[in-house]
Amino acid sequence: MVVDLELAPKTKRPAGERCCEPVVYPDVEREQALHMAAVAKALGEPVRVQLVDVLRKHAGKVCVCELVPLFDLSQPTVSHHLKVLREAGIVGSERVGLWAYYFVIPDALEELSGWLS
């Protein structure tokens, strides 16, 4: 069976005209997407995932001096990772004297986990 297809010459569509209609549209608004991307980026480092895991399992606030022995990292490096998590809104901190105590912010990961499931 032979099918003859009529070929039409290629034409350029006018600027701004869509080639086709999108099949689906995003449900996530731009601001929400930016926030979720910041959270996901902060969790993109394995040490940060482990830090969040330790903090969320702990009953209260955890001193940074308690976290350093858990990792083969210096105190400034652990503090840097905690700073990234704090800036992303995943953990909070409280200073008492020389020490900083960290905790997971309740529902900080709710938006991301809800979207992923």
C-alpha positions, 0 to 999 in steps of 0.5 A: 500500500502506497500513501502519497503525502503532499509536502507543503513548503516550510513557512515561517510563522509570525513572531510571537505566534505559538507553534502549538498549544501547551498540553499542560500548564504548571500548577506551581506559581513562580514564587512558590517554585523559587522557594521550593527550588531553594529548599531542594538546592539546600538539600542537594548536599548529602551532609545537609540531608544528614544534618536535617535528619539529625535535627528532626530526630532530636527532641529540642535544639541541638548545639553545633558542638554536638553536631561536629563529632557526627561528621568528618568536617571542621566546625566552620564547615558544619556551621556553613552547611547549617547557614545554608539550611537556615537561609533556605528556611529549613532550620532555625537557630538560637544563640546562647552565649558563644554557642548556636543551637539549631532546630528544624522549623516545623512544616519547613519541608511540608510544601516540597514533600507535598508537591513531590508526593 
